Each structure stands twice: as structure tokens, then as C-alpha cells.
Amino acid sequence: MAGAPATAAPVPGTAAQAAVVQAAVPTAANPLPSVDPVGNPASYSVLVNKSRPLNPVSYAPGDLVNARGSGQYLRAEAAAWLNGLFQGAADAGTGGLAVVSGYRSYAQQQQVYSYYVSIYGQAQADLISARPGHSEHQTGLAVDVGNANGSCGLSTCFGDTAAGIWVAANAHKYGFIVRYPNGYTNITGYSYEPWHLRYVGVDLATDMKRRGFPTMEQYFAGNPTAYASITSGADLVAADSSGRLLRYPAHGGGGYGVPTVIGSNWHGLKQAFIVDWDSDGVYDILAQWDNGTLGLFTGWPGGAFSTQIVVGTGDWDKMNITVGKWSAAERFPGVVGYFPDGGLRYYPNTMGRALIYRVDIGSGWAGMGLTMADWNADGANDILATTTSGHLLSYPGNGSGGFAGLPTTIGSGWGTMKALVPSFGLSGPGTRSITAHTVDGYLVDYPLGAGVWGAQRQVGNGWNGMKLFK
């Protein structure tokens, strides 16, 4: 077990918790991508770039409308949200925005790209213009904007104007992102374009902002995790009664596909967690065994896992724990849990391997079930606790290893749940939810808003005998 405690934090449920909330790093709640890249060209979250052309390359959306009477066209939903963005910029006193460019067909993009090649040469053209079939403008979801007075048009200086600064900070509220941010040319393939906005929907844009993903390439699984055993925060992992480790891939309809076997001999398991323990961009497994060992199985980018690395020994079988980024100041996720005495402890993971000390952060937790999730969508993880009477409580985290205030009751009747599993992207990019495993073998998904539940729905049955990884 870990060594002596460091400085104590306030006890949950006491007035001492009403301390000043410290700002949390946006990636505190879940540092990894949510879902696999979307290839459907009609999807608002389609990922199109130099290596991912539209399919078909001649795709043309069928719901284009004249955006703000500009003579430039966007898909209807994107155009509607663009109206809100423009109004927000005007209300903020930025001087207003103008539409510069919108939808371009395959043929139009061919002309634009060929022009840039003729002027600058192919290498430079590839930094500032997409090849036909690879252009976001062809989706009808991309729009170039500029200052209403015409200054800094299609120039990087737009990012330093009042309107450009406001757009970068607020576009996500209207479902847009600055698609090619400064300093990410090696990832996006394009130079900094503060004027190029891409509509991805409010859920995805907000989730990217909240969790600190500046580009779609970084948000979606597929870079270091393309061939890993677990690629998505929406997938479900479970061990069955025969000890097989199974991955159930999430599909866009809000359910799970046919499982694949990714391991064997997973007997003697108390519970396990899917987490990027060493912060290398690939999901790992942290296993809590009935023999008192806490073991790490490092995920490999090419698939499979390492042999077990012991990160804790002693009495871990006697603890009820949850795993995640409890402190935004830490590079790696840690463990929060309690012994039968009800004393809540936080074990920082300072090196991406073994746990070496603990911090006492509360008392009176005996009998509670623990799940770490960002209930109020502020970027800091909270502790969701089920009581012996079946109530579900949210203890707000402050992002620095403690609590931000008193707990609130966020549900009742949760005593029939065997496990609560945070999910990222089950209902589509940017969505968050809690998937509950009931005692009678059903899976019920509860969408998460900003401190509110969405409409619950059943996403599986016949799960008796399965041990879900959290």
C-alpha cells in the first residue's frame, strides 16, 4: 500500500468544502479520444483531411442554403447556427463578422487548388489549399469569415482582431471550431487559418473545448490508437465468466456491436478500469484483484497489452476505488477510494507507474459505490456515489485533488446498479453518458448534460455473469 498521507483535504459534507474552486485543465475529465473517425460525408462530424478524402470524392450535400444572404452556401443546420454566432459576435461589440466563403463543389475546389499551385507551387499550395475531394468546403460545413469592415480578410491577423479573438473563444457555443489553429500544421497539414470555421455540432465542439483538443485529428481516435485493442472511450470492455476479455465496439446508433476477444484468463478480478495510466495516448487496463494486488496492463499501439506491472500491493481487495484524473495538476490519472472504515483517500500517480503515497480527502464514505465522472461539465472530475439507500450523490471536484462544495442528490433508485461506467461518444461525437449495469443483467445508458440527465434508454440485456470495466 501507499505510504504516509500528505496534507489533508476537506471532508465531504462539511462546510469546509466551500473553498474557492480552482480552474481545472480541460483534459482532466478524460484525456483520450472519444470515438473512431467519422467517414460518412453527410455527418456533421465527418473527418476530412489530406489522408481522409470524402467518400465519394464527388460528394455534394443536398440541403445547402444561402448563408445570411451572402451568396455563399452552407448546409441548413450550419447556416442556422452561424446566424447565432454572428449575433453573438455583434452583441459582444466586436464590430461584426462577414461571410467570405462557403460551399465549394469538387470542380470549384479543383479550380482553386490549381490556381494556388500555379502561383505558389505544389508544396506551398498544399499548406493553404485542399485538393479536390479532400476539402472541408465541399462538405458544406466549412465557412471562412472575416471582419465586417473587410480588414484582415483571409489573413492570420484576423486572429488578433476583436472579432477573431471572440470567435476563437466562443465558436464552440454555436457548434463551430477554428479548424486549423496556430501551431498545429504538423497535425492538420495546413497553415494557421483563424478565419476557417468548421461546423461540427454543439456537442462535439463543446467537448473538444472542454477537454482541450484543438484539432479534430487529436480528438478522434486513430493516431496512436488506430490498431490498439481499445480505441474508443465509447467502447465497452468486460470479462465474462470464462475469463475472456471482450471489447464491444460502440456504433453510431447508441449501442454496441459484436464483441472481439482481446484477452484471456481474467479470473479473480474484483473490478477493472480503462484508463490511459501512463498518458501515452493509448488505453491501458488497471486491474484490482481479489488477492490484494493492483495491476497495470499497458496498452500497445499495435494491439494487445503488456504483462502485468504491479502498481500496488497489500489490501487493495478491501478497498472500493474509482480511477481517473482527480487532480488537473497531475500529468497522470490516479486512484480515489476507501477502506471499510470509510476514510476516503487519493493516491496520485506521479510517474505513470506505481502509487507511492496517499492524501486523505474525506471520511464517512463506508458502503458507497464510487464512480469518477464530470457531472457538471466544468472540466474537473466529480465523484458520483451511490448510497446504501439507493440515492446517487454528486461530490463536485475542484480539479486540484479536493472538493469544491457540498454534495447534491442527482438520482434515486440506483441501488439496483452493479456498476456505473462513464462513456464518451456512445450517442455520437461529443456526447457523454453513464452506462449502468443492473442486477438483472440490463445495460441502461443515461446521457449527461451539464449537471442534468438526458432520457435514459436500454442499450443491452443478458449481461448477467459479465464484469464491466469502468
Secondary structure, 3 states (H helix, E strand, C coil): CCCCECCCCCCCCCHHHCCCCCCCCHHHCCCCCCCCCECCCCCCCECCECCECCCCCCCCCCCEEEHHHCCCEEEHHHHHHHHHHHHHHHHCCCCCEEEEECCCCHHHHHHHHHHHHHHHCHHHHHHHCCCCCCCHHHHCCEEEEEECCCCCCCCHHHHHCHHHHHHHHHHHHHCEEEEECCCCHHHHCCCCEEEEEEECCHHHHHHHHHHCCCCHHHHCCCCCCCCCCCCCCCCEEEECCCCCEEEECEECCCEECCCEEEECCCCCEEEEEEECCCCCCCCEEEEEECCCCEEEECECCCCCECCCEEEECCCHHHCEEEEECCECCCCCCEEEEECCCCCEEEECCCCCCCCCCEEEEECCCCCCEEEEECCCCCCCCEEEEECCCCCEEEECECCECCECCCCEEEECCHHHEEEEEEEECCCCCCCEEEEEEECCCCEEEEEECCCCECCCEEEECCCCCCEECC
